[in-house]
């Protein structure tokens, strides 16, 4: 059961990080639309953040499947 609790805590942390990154993406998109000269940098940063968010989302999905396999009654974060 301890593994299940640890996995739930990890999932909660990763979901929180995805929310933070999504917020950063929205902020960068707003900044790049307001400042043309910084647009290229913001675009590159936004692409990097999206890639990181997508990787975390895939990791979360994989971990949720593992959690369901080891503890069917556990709730993913």
N, C-alpha and C positions, 0 to 999 in steps of 0.2 A: 504494500500500500504506500510505502514511503516514496517509491519510484513514481507512483501516480501523482502524489502531491507535488513532488519536485517538477514533474512534467507540466502540471497545471500552472505552477508558478512561472516556469519558463515561457509557457504559452501566453500568460498574462503580460509578461514583460515584452515579449516580441510583438504582441498586438499593440501595446502602448507605443513601442518604437515605430511601428507602421503608421500610427496616427500622427506621431511627431513628424515623420518624414513627409507624410501627405500634407501636413500644415506647411512645412518648409517649401514643398513644391508649389503650393498655392501662392505663397509669399513671393517666391522667385518669379513665378509667371506674372504676377501683378507688377513687380519691379521691372521686369523686362519689357512689359507693355508701356510703362511710363518713361523709361530711359532707353532710347535707341542705341546710344554708344555702349551701353553695358549689356545689350541684348545678346551678343554672341557668347559672352562669358556665362550669363544667366542660362542661356539655352543649353550649354554644355553641362553646367551644374544641374539643371533640371533633368537632363537625360540621365546623368549619373544617379541622381536621387530616385528617379523612376525605376531604374534598373535595380538599385538596392532594395527599394520597396517591393518590387516584383519578386526578387529572390527571397526576401523575408516572408512574403505571402505564400510562396511555394513551400518554404520550410515549415511554416505554420500548418499548412494542410497535411504535410507528411507527418508531423508530430501529432496532430489531432487523430490521424488514422492509427498511429502507434498507441496513443492513449486509449482509444476505443478498443484496441486489441488486448491491452493488458488490464483494463478496468472498464468494462462496458457501462458501468453506472456512473463513471466520472463525467463531469461536465467540462468541456473545453472552455477556456477563458474567452 
